[in-house]
Amino acid sequence: MSNSTPLPQVAWIGLGIMGSPMAENLIKAGYPVTGFTLEQDKLDRLAAAGGKAAGSIAEAVADADVVITMVPASPQVEAVAYGPDGILENVKAGALIVDMSSITPQTSVDLAKAAAAADKGLRVLDAPVSGGEAGAIEAVLSIMVGGEQAAFDEARPLLDALGKTIVLCGPHGSGQTVKAANQLIVAVNIQACAEAVVFLEKSGVDLSAALDVLNGGLAGSTVLTRKRDNFLNRDFKPGFRIDLHHKDMGIVTDAARNVGAALPVGAVVAQLVASLRAQGDGGLDHSALLRSVERLSGDTAA
Ligand code: NAD
């Protein structure tokens, strides 16, 4: 974009663990950002970072060229998009809507249809992310996009301010399908790491040394790098909440069943995530899968 062309006006809906640092990265890149979210302290944080806090979705999107949503799950995306107070009703004609939440692929397909039916020239992309809170802060997220090439090209400069690996995966919903696969891989990887941690500790091996050498070989992973200290310090402050991973394991097991793909290990890990949540640990980071392995291994204090 040339210096003389003003950057698009952005509305950001959902300023949680991910949304806040992502919106701040857009502000740092020079975008004017107006935000709306449910917690006042998050609105104050946006204003302190140079954004503008809005009192409603309608107010946030009124002047927006691009609307970005980053809310927990499908029901919240539907709540912010639809109805008289929602994005579709209140946004300017021709706006681009980029939903970065992790939701069911079908919800993304339905949103694209509803946006087309609004007859205002709206374009929609599903653009869920991977990389966690650290990836959001560092603007190195992987962003998996579904939708039309032209809308992707238009969104690309904004997405470049948020992430590093940005790929158009196919039509509406494809980004969500890839994100569901991502969540399957991450959950199984965390579970394997958690089992290794309990095994190593019970064997009397120095855990820190073991994780270092494991991470240098084929067992190494971004999960092990990012969650190493959570495991070592039993620090389960989120990060990515078990509640959200439970939602994602539901998405991937359901989507896989719909296409006839068997996920035997994924199904077991989905049950372990559900069990952790049922035990009251839904608000903890997903590295707390370690707790569940400890309990299964007879550690009553875990
Ligand atoms: P969060 O719970 O921290 O934040 C969600 C935000 O959405 C909250 O600030 C809330 O106020 C807002 N919100 C909910 N309903 C709203 C409404 N009706 N109107 C306006 N705002 C509303 O969640 P998060 O961890 O930031 O995750 C957001 C999405 O990103 C989820 O879909 C999650 O699965 C996905 N994700 C999270 C991570 C992570 O590490 N936390 C990583 C990748 C993807």
Boltz pocket constraint, residues with backbone or C-beta under 6 A from the ligand:
constraints:
  - pocket:
      binder: B
      contacts: [[A, 13], [A, 14], [A, 15], [A, 16], [A, 17], [A, 18], [A, 19], [A, 36], [A, 37], [A, 38], [A, 39], [A, 42], [A, 70], [A, 71], [A, 72], [A, 73], [A, 76], [A, 79], [A, 80], [A, 100], [A, 101], [A, 102], [A, 103], [A, 129], [A, 130], [A, 131], [A, 132], [A, 133], [A, 239], [A, 240], [A, 241], [A, 244]]
      max_distance: 6.0
